[in-house]
Amino acid sequence: MGKKRDYSLVGESTRLAIETGLASAEWYHTDVPRKAMKELMQRSDGPAIRDTVIWLAVIMGSAAGIVWFWGSWWVVPFLFVYGVLYGSSSDSRWHECGHGTAFRTRWMNDVVYHIASFMLMRNPVQWRWSHARHHTDTIIVGRDAEIAVMRPPDLLKAALAFTGILDFRYSLPTLVRQAFGTLSEEEKSYIPEMEQHKAVVVARWHVAIYVATIVLAIALGSWLPLVLVGLPRLYGTWHMVTTGLLQHIGLADNVVDHRLNTRTVYMNPISRFIYWNMNYHVEHHMFPMVPYHALPRLHELIKHDLPEPNPSMWHAYREVWPVLLRQLKYEDYYLKRELPPTARPYRGEFHEVDMSAAAE
């Protein structure tokens, strides 16, 4: 057993990541012809406008169904659809619009980004910079602010994530703290000083909307306003967590090759619409400026250089579950991604404490 990981962004692991060159390192990229990459990176408003119109139409339609059938069992299917679109699909919209790649037009990205951030109880200023760090230092311990499952894994916390309870336990209090003008030292470590006041202002707007919603619910004597605003993060987050956990869970940390610390999983068309093709996650991390609608084409172009994708979410979880159980006792254990014979080998150095703990 090696030295215990320190996931703080201002601790010992942070110092070591900087000293060893893991922080802001040069990452491996599959060779793609310049012309092909230029075509893949071409931004367009069309696909995102189409998908956003569908997204908003179904959200509003299901919300209307909740209001109309409130108080009867007929409300259940509308709650289900609304919850998933509010509490789960907002994550992929937040993500792609945060990258600025979903739409070609900047203001369209910004509008959807802020709407989705509110749905997720995320400070849009804080999370824009947090996610930038995630891409710069993906699963680098002490640097990445978005490591969902740490080692040894907290299985209870991971299970609770499917319910959205953790959002109310952590995200909402974080927004309230920020609204009162306090940013943590970790937040200050990745939010530029010139942006920190913006983070406070936007947190105040979010909290004000939640307070207004609570006041309306009390005035009406009904849970309905809260069921439409806020509570979907409790009952609709399960799809986001089901798909999102698979991005990096159980794989290597402290490596500079996305083929080894990131997972691509084939999914059905409905999940891909909800997830906006982020199931092609190795491809996205390797080339984050490629829009979501072009990721399937990118996958076909570079799959010869990537590990075999998991054929389904079920298959991926069956693969990772034994790894998590092993990590409870041996936190250096991880699932080693096998590269195909057609792939270029990984030439960098593993910074794992004990590489013999890799799963074959």
Summary of the structure (lengths in Angstrom):
residues: 360
radius of gyration: 20.7
end to end distance: 18.3
largest distance: 65.6
contacts: 1135
relative contact order: 0.15
helix: 60%
strand: 2%
